[in-house]
């Protein structure tokens, strides 16, 4: 459904979000992966160091296949990397996508810069107007 | 990029923008607090602000609608918020959340976005007189730590940012 949101948006709307298409998709996958308390707990565990599926399953009342499902989501989102040892396939955190999210407020900057450009223009017009049409000055009183 | 600061009180980053306008402080203040003035600059090009209700008092509510034409027809985005600090002509602090037309805060799930996507932000506007011009510092805090909708999100970030900081 996010695709509808994004594709229905003209360039201007994407400008509102301040997020370009590619970044948006990547953020969507990352946010979706993080939108689950079990997966966040798994990541918190991995923040302490790499672990096997068995170790990760331990704190949860959950069968291994269920944990594996969560790990697949995290792996697709690029949040974890898994070793190649067939038996254990230890998991480790990959912080890069999260670092990108941690920086997401920066996406707002171009939106605000554009707004303040418009505020500047508007203030100029408004004051220019007021000089030439003094009767309008009254309307600006608080 | 150098003026993007990380505030001490929040674990999330803020966007900080400084501008000087060739206008007196009361007029720049009115840009934020007078609905007609606000509507004149706030929306992106091609967007309209058909609704901007502002009760600019501490605890007062704001309700803003942004409307734009898309190939699928007009699309509206609604925002609600509350004024936290109102010091006329010098300092304004308000929250902003995505909402519906009735002013009910929408969660990320309601908006068909992934849960955990932050939906509440805080805007801080500070004005200073500079020889009859006005210096403005706008701080946009991504996710206020105290916003109810942000708790799950903050929990995730709090635990993970430490790791990222170590890894960086």
Interface residues (C-beta under 8 A of the other chain):
Chain A: X1 X2 X4 X5 X8 X9 X10 X12 X13 X15 X16 X28 X31 X32 X34 X35 X36 X37 X40 X43 X44 X47 X93 X95 X98 X99 X101 X102 X103 X104 X105 X106 X108 X109 X111 X112 X113 X114 X115 X116 X118 X119 X120 X121 X122 X123 X124 X126 X127 X140 X142
Chain B: X4 X12 X13 X14 X15 X17 X19 X21 X22 X23 X26 X27 X28 X30 X31 X34 X37 X40 X41 X42 X44 X45 X46 X47 X66 X68 X69 X70 X71 X72 X75 X77 X108 X111 X112 X113 X114 X115 X116 X117 X136 X138 X140 X141 X142 X152 X153 X155 X156 X157 X159 X160 X161 X162 X163 X164 X167 X168
